[in-house]
Amino acid sequence: MSDLPKLVSEIEMVWNEHLSVPFPEGGSNKEDTPEVDLHELDTYIAGCVSAFVGEGNLDTGRTAVLGLCYRDALVAQSVLTGEERRYSARLERLAELVLRAVVLKNRF
């Protein structure tokens, strides 16, 4: 469990960075990338990350949602470009970090 404080610190750092970056202007254009809804991905991942940061853990339902969003964020990496890709990469990183932290917290 010794890795958990470092992981939580990294989550908070990436989360604060994410909060300071505006949503990319082209990120809502589903005509170009119908398999990715960046608004939806942002909403769900941000909600889960916010809950984790505020509560220190996620319930089973949010953990499941975050896992699905993590998968979708990986798909987004293969179809988005430019600012949208960087934005989705940060969302993917946040999802990964929080999922790892949830595993560590609930392992014991």
C-alpha atoms as an extended CHARMM CRD file, in Angstrom:
* protein
*
       108  EXT
         1         1  MET       CA              0.0000000000        0.0000000000        0.0000000000  PROA      1               0.0000000000
         2         2  SER       CA              3.0810000000        2.2310000000        0.0970000000  PROA      2               0.0000000000
         3         3  ASP       CA              2.5900000000        3.1770000000       -3.5710000000  PROA      3               0.0000000000
         4         4  LEU       CA             -0.8570000000        4.5960000000       -2.8560000000  PROA      4               0.0000000000
         5         5  PRO       CA              0.1610000000        8.0550000000       -1.5410000000  PROA      5               0.0000000000
         6         6  LYS       CA              2.3830000000        8.6080000000       -4.5840000000  PROA      6               0.0000000000
         7         7  LEU       CA             -0.4100000000        7.4470000000       -6.8820000000  PROA      7               0.0000000000
         8         8  VAL       CA             -2.9740000000        9.7340000000       -5.2260000000  PROA      8               0.0000000000
         9         9  SER       CA             -0.5530000000       12.6420000000       -5.5430000000  PROA      9               0.0000000000
        10        10  GLU       CA             -0.1300000000       11.9190000000       -9.2580000000  PROA      10              0.0000000000
        11        11  ILE       CA             -3.9150000000       11.7100000000       -9.7020000000  PROA      11              0.0000000000
        12        12  GLU       CA             -4.3330000000       15.1080000000       -8.0470000000  PROA      12              0.0000000000
        13        13  MET       CA             -1.5940000000       16.6240000000      -10.2100000000  PROA      13              0.0000000000
        14        14  VAL       CA             -3.0360000000       15.3090000000      -13.4990000000  PROA      14              0.0000000000
        15        15  TRP       CA             -6.5800000000       16.1950000000      -12.3550000000  PROA      15              0.0000000000
        16        16  ASN       CA             -5.5920000000       19.7940000000      -11.6030000000  PROA      16              0.0000000000
        17        17  GLU       CA             -3.8950000000       20.0210000000      -14.9840000000  PROA      17              0.0000000000
        18        18  HSD       CA             -7.0140000000       18.6520000000      -16.6530000000  PROA      18              0.0000000000
        19        19  LEU       CA             -9.2380000000       21.1780000000      -14.8890000000  PROA      19              0.0000000000
        20        20  SER       CA             -7.0960000000       24.0220000000      -16.2060000000  PROA      20              0.0000000000
        21        21  VAL       CA             -7.3770000000       22.9860000000      -19.8710000000  PROA      21              0.0000000000
        22        22  PRO       CA            -10.4470000000       24.0110000000      -21.8870000000  PROA      22              0.0000000000
        23        23  PHE       CA            -12.4280000000       21.3900000000      -23.7570000000  PROA      23              0.0000000000
        24        24  PRO       CA            -11.0850000000       21.2120000000      -27.3360000000  PROA      24              0.0000000000
        25        25  GLU       CA            -13.2820000000       23.0440000000      -29.8350000000  PROA      25              0.0000000000
        26        26  GLY       CA            -13.4710000000       20.1640000000      -32.2970000000  PROA      26              0.0000000000
        27        27  GLY       CA            -14.0050000000       17.5540000000      -29.5890000000  PROA      27              0.0000000000
        28        28  SER       CA            -17.7380000000       17.4130000000      -29.9940000000  PROA      28              0.0000000000
        29        29  ASN       CA            -17.7900000000       16.6920000000      -33.7320000000  PROA      29              0.0000000000
        30        30  LYS       CA            -19.1520000000       13.1500000000      -33.9400000000  PROA      30              0.0000000000
        31        31  GLU       CA            -19.3860000000       13.2870000000      -37.7400000000  PROA      31              0.0000000000
        32        32  ASP       CA            -15.6170000000       12.8720000000      -38.0580000000  PROA      32              0.0000000000
        33        33  THR       CA            -15.2630000000       10.2570000000      -35.3100000000  PROA      33              0.0000000000
        34        34  PRO       CA            -18.6310000000        8.5790000000      -34.6690000000  PROA      34              0.0000000000
        35        35  GLU       CA            -17.0600000000        5.9200000000      -32.4540000000  PROA      35              0.0000000000
        36        36  VAL       CA            -15.8950000000        8.5380000000      -29.9210000000  PROA      36              0.0000000000
        37        37  ASP       CA            -18.0350000000       10.9870000000      -27.9740000000  PROA      37              0.0000000000
        38        38  LEU       CA            -15.4030000000       13.1000000000      -26.2500000000  PROA      38              0.0000000000
        39        39  HSD       CA            -18.0270000000       15.0730000000      -24.3220000000  PROA      39              0.0000000000
        40        40  GLU       CA            -19.4740000000       11.8740000000      -22.8890000000  PROA      40              0.0000000000
        41        41  LEU       CA            -16.0420000000       10.4610000000      -22.1230000000  PROA      41              0.0000000000
        42        42  ASP       CA            -15.0640000000       13.6870000000      -20.3730000000  PROA      42              0.0000000000
        43        43  THR       CA            -18.2820000000       13.7720000000      -18.3570000000  PROA      43              0.0000000000
        44        44  TYR       CA            -18.0580000000       10.2110000000      -17.0770000000  PROA      44              0.0000000000
        45        45  ILE       CA            -14.3200000000       10.1290000000      -16.3940000000  PROA      45              0.0000000000
        46        46  ALA       CA            -14.3560000000       13.5650000000      -14.7560000000  PROA      46              0.0000000000
        47        47  GLY       CA            -17.2710000000       12.5050000000      -12.5550000000  PROA      47              0.0000000000
        48        48  CYS       CA            -15.4560000000        9.3750000000      -11.4170000000  PROA      48              0.0000000000
        49        49  VAL       CA            -12.1620000000       11.1780000000      -10.8400000000  PROA      49              0.0000000000
        50        50  SER       CA            -13.9140000000       13.9470000000       -8.9170000000  PROA      50              0.0000000000
        51        51  ALA       CA            -15.6520000000       11.3570000000       -6.7370000000  PROA      51              0.0000000000
        52        52  PHE       CA            -12.3670000000        9.5580000000       -6.1060000000  PROA      52              0.0000000000
        53        53  VAL       CA            -10.5370000000       12.7670000000       -5.2030000000  PROA      53              0.0000000000
        54        54  GLY       CA            -13.3750000000       13.8720000000       -2.9190000000  PROA      54              0.0000000000
        55        55  GLU       CA            -14.1390000000       10.5390000000       -1.2660000000  PROA      55              0.0000000000
        56        56  GLY       CA            -10.8310000000        8.7060000000       -1.5170000000  PROA      56              0.0000000000
        57        57  ASN       CA            -12.3580000000        5.7020000000       -3.2710000000  PROA      57              0.0000000000
        58        58  LEU       CA            -15.0240000000        4.6290000000       -5.7680000000  PROA      58              0.0000000000
        59        59  ASP       CA            -18.0320000000        2.4080000000       -5.2870000000  PROA      59              0.0000000000
        60        60  THR       CA            -18.4750000000       -0.6510000000       -7.4770000000  PROA      60              0.0000000000
        61        61  GLY       CA            -20.7530000000        1.0920000000       -9.9760000000  PROA      61              0.0000000000
        62        62  ARG       CA            -18.4150000000        3.9990000000      -10.5910000000  PROA      62              0.0000000000
        63        63  THR       CA            -15.4720000000        1.6300000000      -10.8320000000  PROA      63              0.0000000000
        64        64  ALA       CA            -17.2980000000       -0.3110000000      -13.5590000000  PROA      64              0.0000000000
        65        65  VAL       CA            -18.1790000000        2.8990000000      -15.4250000000  PROA      65              0.0000000000
        66        66  LEU       CA            -14.5860000000        4.0920000000      -15.1870000000  PROA      66              0.0000000000
        67        67  GLY       CA            -13.3220000000        0.7690000000      -16.5300000000  PROA      67              0.0000000000
        68        68  LEU       CA            -15.5800000000        1.0610000000      -19.5810000000  PROA      68              0.0000000000
        69        69  CYS       CA            -14.5330000000        4.6820000000      -20.0880000000  PROA      69              0.0000000000
        70        70  TYR       CA            -10.8810000000        3.6830000000      -19.8550000000  PROA      70              0.0000000000
        71        71  ARG       CA            -11.4700000000        1.2560000000      -22.7250000000  PROA      71              0.0000000000
        72        72  ASP       CA            -13.2570000000        3.9650000000      -24.7310000000  PROA      72              0.0000000000
        73        73  ALA       CA            -10.4370000000        6.4140000000      -24.0650000000  PROA      73              0.0000000000
        74        74  LEU       CA             -7.9800000000        3.8920000000      -25.5110000000  PROA      74              0.0000000000
        75        75  VAL       CA            -10.1460000000        3.6750000000      -28.6470000000  PROA      75              0.0000000000
        76        76  ALA       CA            -10.1910000000        7.4680000000      -28.8050000000  PROA      76              0.0000000000
        77        77  GLN       CA             -6.4050000000        7.4800000000      -28.9860000000  PROA      77              0.0000000000
        78        78  SER       CA             -6.5610000000        5.5790000000      -32.2570000000  PROA      78              0.0000000000
        79        79  VAL       CA             -9.0380000000        7.8940000000      -34.0000000000  PROA      79              0.0000000000
        80        80  LEU       CA             -8.5510000000       11.4090000000      -32.6280000000  PROA      80              0.0000000000
        81        81  THR       CA             -5.7960000000       13.8430000000      -33.5680000000  PROA      81              0.0000000000
        82        82  GLY       CA             -4.3900000000       17.1300000000      -32.3290000000  PROA      82              0.0000000000
        83        83  GLU       CA             -5.9120000000       18.7720000000      -29.2660000000  PROA      83              0.0000000000
        84        84  GLU       CA             -8.6830000000       16.2000000000      -29.0790000000  PROA      84              0.0000000000
        85        85  ARG       CA             -6.1430000000       13.3850000000      -28.8780000000  PROA      85              0.0000000000
        86        86  ARG       CA             -4.1120000000       15.1450000000      -26.1720000000  PROA      86              0.0000000000
        87        87  TYR       CA             -7.3030000000       15.8150000000      -24.2150000000  PROA      87              0.0000000000
        88        88  SER       CA             -8.4380000000       12.2020000000      -24.4810000000  PROA      88              0.0000000000
        89        89  ALA       CA             -4.9390000000       10.9780000000      -23.5660000000  PROA      89              0.0000000000
        90        90  ARG       CA             -5.1450000000       12.9080000000      -20.3060000000  PROA      90              0.0000000000
        91        91  LEU       CA             -8.5950000000       11.4180000000      -19.6350000000  PROA      91              0.0000000000
        92        92  GLU       CA             -7.2040000000        7.9500000000      -20.3340000000  PROA      92              0.0000000000
        93        93  ARG       CA             -4.3150000000        8.5750000000      -17.9460000000  PROA      93              0.0000000000
        94        94  LEU       CA             -6.6790000000        9.7780000000      -15.2170000000  PROA      94              0.0000000000
        95        95  ALA       CA             -8.8780000000        6.7130000000      -15.6460000000  PROA      95              0.0000000000
        96        96  GLU       CA             -5.8770000000        4.4030000000      -15.4890000000  PROA      96              0.0000000000
        97        97  LEU       CA             -4.4500000000        6.0480000000      -12.3810000000  PROA      97              0.0000000000
        98        98  VAL       CA             -7.7520000000        6.0390000000      -10.5070000000  PROA      98              0.0000000000
        99        99  LEU       CA             -8.4280000000        2.4050000000      -11.4040000000  PROA      99              0.0000000000
       100       100  ARG       CA             -4.9800000000        1.4400000000      -10.1130000000  PROA      100             0.0000000000
       101       101  ALA       CA             -5.5830000000        3.4050000000       -6.9000000000  PROA      101             0.0000000000
       102       102  VAL       CA             -8.9700000000        1.7390000000       -6.3710000000  PROA      102             0.0000000000
       103       103  VAL       CA             -7.3390000000       -1.6790000000       -6.7370000000  PROA      103             0.0000000000
       104       104  LEU       CA             -4.6720000000       -0.7660000000       -4.1910000000  PROA      104             0.0000000000
       105       105  LYS       CA             -7.1780000000        0.6940000000       -1.7200000000  PROA      105             0.0000000000
       106       106  ASN       CA             -9.5160000000       -2.2700000000       -1.9150000000  PROA      106             0.0000000000
       107       107  ARG       CA             -6.8690000000       -4.9640000000       -1.9060000000  PROA      107             0.0000000000
       108       108  PHE       CA             -6.4570000000       -4.8090000000        1.8700000000  PROA      108             0.0000000000
